[in-house]
Amino acid sequence: MESIIGQILSDRYRIIKQLEPQSPVFDDVSDVNQVYLAEDLSSEGWGQCLIKRYQPQYSNEVLGDQSWQKVYQAFLVQGKILQQVSQHPQIPQLIDFFECDRKFYLAIEKIDGTNLKQLVADAPLNEESAISWLKEIANILEFLHQAGVAHHNLQPASLIQHRDGRKFLADLAVVERVILADFKTQQNSINPDLFPTNSGNKNDLQLDIYALGQTIFYALTAKYSQSSASKSLDYNNSSNNNIDSSAISNFLEHLSPKLTEVLQKMVSQDTAQCYLNTDQLIADLEFTPNVVTFPAPIFFGASSEAKPSSRSKVKFKQSNDKSTIATASKSKRKIQIAWLLFPLIIALTFIFISINRNSRSRFIKYVNDDYNFAIEYPQNWSQQELDDPITGEIVVFTSPPENDADLYLEQLSIAVEYLPDESVSLEKYTQSVIERINQTTKNDLKGHESYRANVDNSPASKVIYFRQEGELELKQMETFTVKNNQVYIAVYTAERDDFSKLSRDVLDMIESWKIK
């Protein structure tokens, strides 16, 4: 490809420099796939962004007109899908997609942070951090899969931690899979260089789960692994980036039994044993480690062939139960070390319990008996009851100002609307919401599917869109469910650039929402 440094694309994006792709979807496609840092010159206010450029070629020949038209139509369809799902606050937003001189371009939000591959290069994650990553990315996958979209490219480089701590799932290969499909057919939604392709007869959604399991295993070990037919993980010995296989079972012994079980199930080749969908995975992730784990003990003067103890997990029993400690080893020296560490273990236990308290412990509960619902909100937020008969708003929760210059405070309002009759379904109400948004905003949401969601174990819908309020450009998320012949609506509103800052708190609030 010729250089486009300094060019302005689509009268909007000035190319600053070329970047190295962190996570290519296909092998050897540097001649058809480039990533650039660009500046958004429009009034949209994105600043710097990423431009991905694709120039499909087949057998070193430029596509014929008929073939190119088919690829172009597929590009438009898949670009629209990617633009829709990227409205999720933890997926880099697809700002724009366009074609120019038979080349395809994606303009994507630039996340200021570090990907998991770079993080693990410094040191592997501890179990607590790995579980946190696993839970958050699993929930993002749940969103994608409910929309019928597979990631197709999940690996350590596609998981990004923003500098403020937020986690993002990037590099969705929704578009690439279409416009580069004939360049190199790929049957798995994983990178075969990182994760083996013998992952069983799984569909694309299950392969996302498989790749996430492999990614988390990598985060814990800084080594790529391969699932075996047995109930344990094995290593890909064809790579230099591995550990001796004799260390596998010992490593797994250092994990909590529940996490070990989840990882084994995620990467199982047996379709009867693996997760069928993200719902099952998320359900199994509702656990809190209840043991403190330590690295395997250091053996002073031991033979290199000596086997490590079968468990290094420390469970707290009576302090005078010497037999429990003795079972870890017959070595007197190890018993002495264990006793010396015992006070430290007790102290760490209390610290660990404190750190692992429920993430909503800083939330307080609001109960409204008139409308039969309860919801939790952050302690530093304020709440105001309205019971507005015109808008239907019952209560508004408002975030505190970040500083004196913070002129717009993010808020979540709860409204209740009575339905004219019982025949109004969630689907019909969702359509009415989209029609109302089309009439009152510049966004044309026609042809878009609403996001499926869940409120208090009931089906719900979610719509995210932009609207103008004076000189402010706002981003708004409406989540609603139909219950008791009423519609319960939660509306989160924030300035466009600040929308993601409090999205975790807002999602926790909606998750806590209970309707009688």
N, C-alpha and C positions, 0 to 999 in steps of 0.2 A: 504493500500500500504506500502511496505517496504521502509525504508529511502534510499535515493540516495545521501545524502549529501556527498560531496567529490568525487563522481564518475565523470568520464569524459565520456560524451555521444558523439557518432558519431566521436570519436577521435578529438573532437573540443571544446566541452562546458563543463567546470568544474563547477559543482553545488556548490554554496556557502551556500545558506540557503533556507529554505522553507518560502513562503510568504502567507499571508492571501488573498484569492481572494476578490477583491473589489466589483465585480459585477458578481456573478454566473448566468449562463444562466438557470440552472435548480435547483430545490429544492433538498436538501439532496443528493448531489452528491460528497461530500467530499472524498468518497472512490474511486471515479473514475476520479476525476479532481483535479489536484494539480498545484500550480504555484510556481516557484523557481526563485531565483536570481542566475544568472550564469555568468561566465567569458568566453568570446570568445578567445580561445587560438590561433586562426588562424591568418593569415597575413591580413585578411580582415579589421582589425582595428575597430571592433565594440565595443571593451571593454566589459563593462557589458551589459547584455541583460536579457530578461525574457524567461524562459522555461515553457511552459504549457504542462502538461502531462495528457494523457487520457488513461484509461484502461476500455474499455466498458465491462460491465457485464449485463446479463439479467436474472432476477429471481435468482440472486446470483449464476448463472452458467456461466462459461467461454464460450464464443462463440464457436460453432462448426466450423470445418474447412471451410465448404461451406459458412456459414454466415459470418465468419471472412474475407474470401476473398472478399465478396461483400462490406463489410465495408472498407476494405483496398483499393479497387479500388475507392470507393467513396471518401476516404480520399485523394488519389492522385489527383483526379479531382478537388475537392474543395480547396485543398491546392494550386494548381496552380492558381485557380481563385483568392484566397486571396492574393497570392504573386503578382499577376498582379495589383489588385486595390490598394494594399498597397504602390504602387509607388507614390501615391498622396502625396504631401509634408506635408499634415496635417493628415495623417493616419500613425500610427506607422508601420514601414516596417516589413513584414514577411521576416526574414533573411533566414530561412531554415525550412523545415519540413521533418520528417523522422519517420520510424517505427523501433522499437527494442524490441525483445521478446514480440511481440504482444501488445505492448504499443505504442501509437502515441504521437509524440512530435512536438510542434511548438516553434521555436526560434524567438522571437519578439524584435524589437528595444525598449529599455527602455527610456521612456520620463521622463526627469528630471523636474518634476513639481508637481502640486497639482490638484486633480480632483475637479469637481464642488461640489460634496457632502461635501468634506472637506472645500472648500472655504465658502460655505453657513453655515457651522457649526459655523463660527465666526460671520457672519452677513448676512442677505439676500442681494441679489444684488439690486442696484437701477435700475430704468427703463432703463437708458441709457446703463448700462452694460448688462442688460438682452437682450436688442435689439441687442447689438453687438454680444453676444453669439448666439442668434437666427439666425442672418444673416449668420455668418460664418459657423455654423453647417449645416444650410439649404443648403448652397452651396456645402459642402462636401457630403451631402446626394444626392444632384442633380447629382454629379459625380458618386456616387455609383449606383444610380437608372438608370442612362443612360447606365451603364455597365450591367444592369439587376441583380444587387446584392442588397439585403436587409440587413440591419444591424442586425436585429433580437434581439437586446439586448440593445437598447438605453435607458439610464437612467443617473442620475447625476454622478455616479461613472465612467461612460465611457467617460465623457467630461473632458479633461485635459488641464490645462493652464501651458505651459512651463515656466520656471523661467524667460525667456526673453520676455514673453508676448504672444507668439504664442499659438493658440488654436488647439487642436488635438481631433479627434474622434477615440476612441480606442475600444477594446473588441468586434470586429465584430465576430458574432457567425456563420460565414459561414461554418467552419469546424465542430464545436460542434454540429450543428443541424443535421449533417449527421451521425457522429460516435456515438452520444448519443441519436439519434432519438428514437430507440426502447426501450431505458431505461425509457424514460418518454415522451410520445407524448405531444407536445405543439403546439397549433394551432395559437398562436399569437406571433408576433415578439416583445413582450414586457415582462417585468418581472411581473407576476401576483401578487407578493407580494407587489410591489410598485404601479402598475397601474392596475385598475380593468380590467377584461377581457370582460366586457359587453360594448365594444367599437364599437359595430355595425358590420355590415357585410363588413369588410374592407379586402383588400388584404394586403400582407406583406409590400409592399411599402407604402401604406396608413397608416399602423400601425406604421411605422417608424415616419411618420409625427405626428401621434397621440401621440406617446411616447415623441417626442421632445416638443410638446406643453405642455404635463404634466411636463416634466423636467424643462422647462422655468418657468412654474407656480410655481413649487417647489423652483426654484432659487429666485423668487421674495418674497416668503412667508416662506421658510424653512419648508413648510408643504406639504405633498402629498395630491393631490386632486382627485376628481372623476367627470367626466363629467355627466351632467344630461340631461334629454330629453328637458329641456327648454333652453333658450338662455343665460344661465348663468352657472357658474361653481359651483359645490357643493363639499363638503369635505367627505372623507371616514371616517365616524364616528366609524367604526370598529377598527380603529387604534388609539393609544394614541397620535400619532404624527399629531394632527389636531387642527383646530381652531373651535370655536363655529360657526355654520352655519349662525347665524345672522350677522356675520362680513363679509360674502362673498360679498354681493352687495356693502357694504361700501368700501371694499378693491378695487373692480373693478372701483369704482368711482375715485380712486386716479390714475388710469392709463389713458394714453391718449386714446381717443376713438378709434384710429386706431389700437393700440396694443391690446386693449380689443377685438376688432372685429376679429383680426387675431387669437388670442388665442382661442376664442370661436369657430371659424371655424376649428381650428386644432383639437380640442378635441370633436367636435360634434359627437354624435352617429348617427345622420341622414346622410346617405351617400349622400343625395341630397344637403346637406348644407356643408359638409366637403370638404377639398381639395382633389382633385383627384390625383394630382401629385405635385412634388416639383416646377415645372415651375410656377404653379399658386401661390404657397406660396411665392416664391422669388419675383414675380411680385408685390404682395401685400406688401412686405417688403420694397419697394422703397419709403420710406417716412422718414421724419425727424420730431421728436416731436417738435411742435411749441408752447408748453405751458410749464410753470414751474410747477411741481407737488410737493405738500408738504403733510406730514402726516396729519391725521385728527386733527382739533384743540383740545386743551385741555380744558375741561369744568370744571371750578372751582366751586365746590359746587353743581354740577348738579347731578340729580338722576341717578342711574345706569340704569334706564329704558329709559332715555332720548335718542332720536334718533339723530345721528350725522347729520351734514348738508349734503344735497344731493350732493354737489360738493365741493371739496377742491381745484380744479384747479383754478389758478389765471390768468385771462386774463386781459391784460393791456389796459385799456381805459383811459378816461380823469381823471386826478388826483382829480378833484373836483366832480366826479360823485359819491356822497355818497350813492345814492340809490342802485347802483350796489353792494356795500359792505354790505348795510343793508339787501339785499335779502338773504345773507348767514345765517343770524340769526337775530332775533329781540332783541337779548341780547345787551345791551349797552356796556357791558364789552368786548364782542367780537368785536364790532365796534372799540373800542379804541385799542385793540390788533392789529387789521388789519391795522389801521392807523400807529401804531408804526412800523409795519413790512414793510410798503409800500416802504420806501427808500431802505431797504435791498432787497426787491423783485426786484426793478429796477436794482440794482447793479448785482444781481444774473442773471438777464435776459441777460445782456450784456456778462457776463462770460459764460453763457450757450450757447448763440449764437456763441461765439468765439470757444468754445470746439466742437460744432456740425457743424462746417464748413465742407464742402466737403473734404473727406479724400485726394483728389488729388489736394488740393489747393497749396501744395508745389511742384507740378509738372509744367513743362513748355512744350510748344507744339513744336513739330518738324513737318514741312510740306515739302513734296517732290512733287512738281508739275509735275516733269518728269514722275514719276511712280504713280501719283494720289493717294497718301495716306498721312495720318497724324497720329501721335502718340504722346502721352505725356510721359515724363520721369522725374525722380526726379531731382530737381535743383542741387543737389550735384554730380550727375553723369556727365560724359563728353560724347560728341558725336563726331564721326568722319565719314565723308562721304567717301565712297570708290568707289562705282559704278564699282566693279570688274567684268569684262566681263567673267572671267573663273568661279568664284564661284557664281556669281550672287548677291553677297552682295552689298547692297546699302548704309547702314549706320550701325555703331556699337555703342552701348551705353555701357559705362564701369563704374562700381561702383568705388567709391573712396577707397583707401587702409585703412584698419582698423588700422594698425600700421606699423612700419618699417619692421616687420617680415612677413607682408602679401605679399607674392611673386606672388600669382595668383589672379587677379582681376576678379570678376564675370562680365559677360557681356551678353547683349542681342543684337543679330544681326538680321537685317531685310534683306531678300533676295527676289528677284523676278525672277521667271523662266518662259520663254515662253513655252507653250505646243505645241507639233508638230501638233496637230489637235484638233478640238473641241470635239472629241469623248472621250478624256481622262477625266474620271470622278474623283471625290474626292476619291472614293473607289479604283479605279485603281492606282491613284497616291500614296495613302496610302500603297498599297501593294508593290509598287516599292521602297518606303522609307524603309519598313521593310526588303526587300531583300537586299537593299544596306547596311543596318545596319548589317545584318547577315554576309555579306562579309567582312566588315571592322572592326568588333568588335568581342569579345569573346562571346558575348551574343547570344543565339539562341532564337530569338523571334518567330520562326515558331509555329503556333498554338495559338498565342496570338491575341486577338482582339485589334485593336487600340482604344484609348480613343476617344470618341466623344466630341467635343468642339463647341464653337461658337465664330466667329469673325465678328464684325460689323453686327450682326443679320443674319449671313450666316452660313451654316453648315461648320464645320471644324473638323480636326483630331488632336490628340496629341499623341506623342510617347515619352516615357521616358526610358533612357537606360544609361549604363555605358560605358566608353571608356578609354583607356590608352593613355597618352601623356607623353612619357619619363617615369619618375618615378612618375608622378602624376596620380592619379585615379580620373577621372572626371565623373560628372553626368550631363547628357544633356537632355533637353526637347525641342522637336520640335513641334511647333503648326503651322498648315498651312490650307489654304482655297483656293479653285479654284474660280477665278472670272475674267471676261473679257478675257477668254482664256489664263490666266496666273495663276501661283501659287504664292501666297504670303506666305512667310515662316518667322516665328520668332523662333530663336534658342537661348535658355538660357543655358549657360554653367557655371559650378562652380565646385570647388573641392567637392568630394563626401560628406565630413562631413560638408561643408558650404552651401550645396545646399538649405537647408530650411531657412537659415538666411534672404535671400532677396526674397523669393518666393512670399511674399505678394506684394512687390513693382512690381515684374515682372508680377504677375497676374493682377495688376491694369494697368500696361502698355499695356498688351495685350487687356484688356477690353476697353481701350481708343482708340484702333487702329481703324481708319476709312479708308475705301477704297472706292474711287469713282467708 
